[in-house]
Amino acid sequence: MNFLMRDPVIQGSSMAYHPFIPHRGPEFAMSAMLGHQPPFFPALALPPSGSLSLPGALGKPIMDQLMGATDTGLHFSSLGHQAAAAHLRPLKTLEPEEEVEDDPKVHLEAKELWELFHKKGTEMVITKSGRRMFPPFKVRCTGLDKKAKYILLMDIVAADDCRYKFHNSRWMVAGKADPEMPKRMYIHPDSPATGEQWMSKVVNFHKLKLTNNISDKHGFTILNSMHKYQPRFHIVRANDILKLPYSTFRTYVFPETDFIAVTAYQNDKVSSITGSKG
């Protein structure tokens, strides 16, 4: 089923950016890359509270996060099996790729369902043990170069600097947002893969889980209850995970996928759609 195409949220040449970073030798020990965590980047550096606006600021935190991973000693240890064997890879995989021409487009799957929830005020249940998103976040990509390799990622960022409450059958601002935990960027486990492989299927992020456990050790996305969030989808043309800090990100945002995190459904109209008792 085809749905409305979504272009990158930042239009024109500024929608994707090239960090002109002088290449230098690794500043981290390879042994630090042998972790067994899920494929997440930890510690997304969000802009100061209140500075995040749609769509302009959506691209900036990505590079802050990836640069932070190399400069603050995080050492990419959370890349799990994908980085664990990095020291065994031929050096040619880390060399610059040939220039290719592509024009990625992203289609949101189950768009009608997302819009139905959005009209009611989407709520996403978060638990200590981690809970998958519903509706699930799925997209279909077109316009990729068939032979080039791509890494697909997703993260969830604060949509504003407010805390909410459900009162008199509607959501309303209840004050200033609580401090956010460092955000994690989820790398689709099939990454990297060719454009042909990505375009042949629906890209499903069903393994991403949401939690309110600030001590989470499983790589889940940590959110604050009663706060509003916006999922973001990213396409990076790169043939190796280790190239991410030096790569161009194309960021896509579907406004109808924003939601308020809750520990139990607040709106009966939402819980009736999910078929859950909250």
N, C-alpha and C positions, 0 to 999 in steps of 0.2 A: 504494500500500500504506500503510495507516495504522498508526502506532505510538503508544505511550504518550505522552500529552501531558506537557509539562514546563512548570510554572509558573515565574515568576521565582524565582531562588534566595533572594532576600531577601523574606520574606513580609510581608504587611500594608502599611501606609502607608510603611514604611521601605524597601521593596524598590525604590522609585523615588524620586529626590530632585530637588528644585528648588533650584539654587544661586541664592539671591536676590542677584544681583550687580547693583549699580547700573550702569546703562548709561552709558558714556562714549565719547568719540570714539575712533576707531581710533588705536592707538599704533604702527602699523606702516605702512610705505610700501607702496602698491599694487604697486610694481615688484617687491617681494619675493614677490609671489604669482604671478609669471609663470614659475615653474619648470616642469619637464617630468618630475618624478618620478612614480612610481605613486601611487595614492590611499592613502597611509599617513599616520598621525600619528606622528611620531617621539617618542622620549624619554618613554615611559610611566614615570611616577615610581612605582616599586614601593614598598611599605611596607618598613620596616627588615627585615633578614634575620630570618626566623623568625616574623614577625608575620602573615604571610598564612595565614588559616585558611578552610576551607570550612564554610558559605557566607558567613559574616558579613562578611569583609573584601573580598569579591570586588567590591563596587561602588565602594569608596573610591578605588582608583588611577585610575579613569577620569577623574574630575574633576581629580585632580592633574595628569594628563597634558594634558587639554584646557586647563586654566588655565595650565599651564606653557607651552603653545604661544603664549599671548598675552602672558604676563608675562616670559618669558625671551628673547624676541627670535627665536623660531623662525618667527614670522610666517606660519605655515600654508603655507610655500613648498612643502611636500611634497604639497599637495593636487592638484598637476598641473593638467590641463586643466579640472577642475571649478572651481578657484579662479582659473584664468588669466583667465577672462572675467568675473570677479565685478564688476569695475569697469564692465562694460557692462550689468549687470542693472538693471532698474527698482528703485528704492528700496523699493517696496511688497513685494518679495520678502523683505526683511529685517524687515518689520513683524511683530508678534505674530500668530500664527494664531488662528482662531476655535477655541473650546473644542469638542472632540468627545468622545464617549464611546466607548471601545473596551475590549476585554478580550483582549489578545493571548495566544495559546497557541502553543507551538513544539513540533513533532514532529521527532524525530531520524530521518532516513532511514537505511536499512540498519542498523537498530538491532541485528538479530541478528548481523550481521557484526562490529560494534563489540564486542558482548558476547563473541563468540567470541575475538577478540583479547584482550579485557580479562582473560578467564580465564587466558590463557597469559602475560599480561604484555605489553601493547602496546609495540612498539618502533617509532620513527619515524626513518628514516634521514635524516641531514642531510649536505649536501655543500658544498664551497666554491662551486660554481656554482649552488647552489640546487636543492631537490628538492620536488616536490609531496607532500602528505600522502597516505598510504594506511593505512587506509581514508580516502577523501575525506570532508570535512566538508560534509554537506548537510542542510538542514532544510526543513520546510514550515510556513508560518505560517497561523494562522486567527485570527479575532476582531479583525482590523484594521478600521478605518473605511474603507469603500471609496473615499471621495473624498479623504480626508486623505493627505498625503504623508509618507513615512517614509524614514529612512536606516538601513540595516542594516550592522552592523560586526562584526568578529571580532578578538579578540586572543588571545595565548597567554601565560600567566603561570606563574611557578614554583609548583609545587604544595606544596613544602616547602623546607627549608633544608639538604637533604642531597645528597651525592654518592653514586652507587651503583656497584656492580660486579656482574658476573654470575659467580657462583662456585658450583661443585657443583650446576649445573643450576638455579640460582635467583638472583633478584636480592636483594642485601643492601646495607645502608648501609655505605659505605666512608669516611665522614667528612663534614665540613662542606662545604656547597655553595661553589662558586667564585663570585666576583662576577658578577652578571648585567649584560649590556650593556643599554642603554636599549631598551625594548620599543617596537614599532610597532603601531599599531592599523590594521587593514586595513578600508577602506571598500569595500563591495561596489560595483563599477563602475556598476551600474544605479541607484545612489542619486543623488538622491531619486526615488522613484516612488510612485504611489498604492497604497493598501492593496489595491485590487482587482488591480493588476498583480502585487504581491508574492504574493498568495494564489492566483493563477492558475498558479503554477509552483513547482518545487522551487528553493530558493535554494542555489546551488552556490558554494562558495569554492575551486574547483579552481585558481584562478590564484595563490592564496597559496603561497609557497614558503619552505622552511626552509633555513637555512644556518648553518655554523659559522665563516663568514668575518667577522671583526670589523670588517673594512674595507669591508664590502659597501656598494655605491653604488646598488643596484637596488631598494631598499625591501623586501628580503626580511626575514623574521623571524629574528633572530640568536639561536641557542640554544647552550647548553653541552652537549657530549656527556656522557653518563652522569648526566644530571640529569632529574628528573621534572617534567612540565609539564601544565597544564590549559587546554584551549581554552575560550573564553567567547564567547557570542553576545549581541549587544546590538541592541535595537530603540529607535530614537529617532524620535518624531514631530516632524518638522521639514521645511520645504520648501526649505531652503538649507543647504549644508555649513557656512557661516559661523555658523550658529546653534548648532552643536554645543556650544560651551562654555557656553551658556546654556540648554541643553535637559535634559529628564528622560530618564535612561537606564533601560531595563528590561533586566536582565541574566539570562541563562539559562545554566546549567551542567549538562552531562550527565557525571556521574562516570565512566561507562563509556568516555569518550573521552580520559581521561588517558593519558599515554604517557611512556616514557623515550627521550630523544634518543640516537641512536647513529650512529657513522660506518659501521658494518657490523652486520648482524643478529648478535646474540649467542646467542639461543635458537633451536635448530633447529626447534622446534615452531612458532615464529612465522614463520621463513623458509619453512617448508613450506606454510604457509597462503597466503603471498604468492606462492609459486611462484618466489621469487627465490633466487639462490645467495648473496645477501648481498654 
